[in-house]
Amino acid sequence: MTRDHGGNVSEVSRIYGVNKEKLIDFSASINPLGYPPGLKEEMIQGFESILHYPDIDSFDFVSALSEYHAMRNENILVGNGSTEFFYLIPQIMKPKKALIVTPAFSEYEKGLSSVGAKVSYFQTLEKNDFALDPYALYNKLQEGFDVLYVCNPANPTGALINNYDLEKIINFSHLYDTTIIIDEAFIDFIEAGSIKKSISLYPGLIVLRSMTKFFGIPGLRLGYIMADQTCLREIKKHQIPWTVNSLAQRIGAKILKNDEYILKTRQYVAAERKALTAELKTIEVLKVFPSSGNFLLIRLEDSLGLNGPQLKDSLIKENILIRDCSTFYGLSDRFFRVAIKKHEENMLLVEILKRTLS
Ligand SMILES: Cc1ncc(COP(=O)(O)O)c(C=O)c1O
């Protein structure tokens, strides 16, 4: 069974013999409001476009991104989800030594290993709520790395690095000639936290974005990079043509203009994150970590006779799927992650957790 990702609802229902339709998926951190309204109609209207090859430059989609981020088209490159770039960038850069701030998304390491890079880890610590210490990272960078991966806010911890500290980290990387890749897959929930504007200052800074989480479209596959023009031109030269299909391009351009949905999502997730955190904190055997994403990292008390994988198994019987985090480098089998979902679903999770852990 694939253990590296959440959201494997079909697989879980097959293995555990539970009804897929009844399973409430807290394991994948996707917008609880679902995809923006009008998407299906847009898809149907654009259906005839599949008779032609997609626009190889995704011009309309890139232009919509450029408007959304107030950035030039030349600084944006789109792809088939941001995961495409976790493989493509190492193939081009061929890094020998890479540093990943952990715990982290597994695809960074997989992409790096596919080109034989030696991967080291910079561990953020539970005692600091997994906040990144820029000076400790600075010391580590002195060992010399070709590339550094940082996720902001981090998945699965939810820890956010403020712009001031992030600028410092970028500066340190620049000093040591280390390319820095900042994965902002969850930053749309707090757009002001994005470091995108710094790409004009640092040619070695690559910002990765995903439309999967915030816009609720994991199956459509849309992601992009923001970086210096020369760097992007090089990446594009090696990119497989037409990785973003016509319908995805059309939808991508459309949803960025839906200000109402964007605002509603930010407000809803922030309010529900607060409410769910408060409720979970009433369960004594749980420690809930502060999060800036649409998910929460939670730790089971050591004295409890139940670990994360066991809790996952027992919750599946209640039609609840959580993300057991024991497969993340740097986390023990005591950790699990839950997505922020609709209010009723969040409260149901709390009720079932209270019953299971009492
Ligand atoms: C931190 C992080 N970055 C990137 C991705 C990949 O997103 P995409 O769907 O755009 O490939 C994920 C998916 O789970 C993720 O958790």
The ligand as a Tripos MOL2 file, in Angstrom:
@<TRIPOS>MOLECULE
LIG
   16    16     1     0     0
SMALL
NO_CHARGES

@<TRIPOS>ATOM
      1 C1          3.9450   20.1510    0.5380 C.3       1 LIG1
      2 C2          3.4290   19.7040   -0.7730 C.ar      1 LIG1
      3 N1          3.9560   20.2150   -1.8850 N.ar      1 LIG1
      4 C3          3.5350   19.8380   -3.0900 C.ar      1 LIG1
      5 C4          2.5340   18.9050   -3.2220 C.ar      1 LIG1
      6 C5          2.1370   18.4610   -4.5970 C.3       1 LIG1
      7 O1          1.0800   19.1500   -5.1180 O.3       1 LIG1
      8 P1          0.6080   18.9750   -6.6190 P.3       1 LIG1
      9 O2         -0.7360   18.3440   -6.5450 O.co2     1 LIG1
     10 O3          0.5570   20.3700   -7.1630 O.co2     1 LIG1
     11 O4          1.5800   18.1230   -7.3520 O.co2     1 LIG1
     12 C6          1.9520   18.3260   -2.1020 C.ar      1 LIG1
     13 C7          0.9170   17.3090   -2.2270 C.2       1 LIG1
     14 O5          0.5080   16.6420   -1.3170 O.2       1 LIG1
     15 C8          2.4170   18.7460   -0.8430 C.ar      1 LIG1
     16 O6          1.9050   18.2470    0.2810 O.3       1 LIG1
@<TRIPOS>BOND
     1     1     2 1
     2     2     3 ar
     3     2    15 ar
     4     3     4 ar
     5     4     5 ar
     6     5     6 1
     7     5    12 ar
     8     6     7 1
     9     7     8 1
    10     8     9 2
    11     8    10 1
    12     8    11 1
    13    12    13 1
    14    12    15 ar
    15    13    14 2
    16    15    16 1
@<TRIPOS>SUBSTRUCTURE
     1 LIG1         1 GROUP 0 **** ****
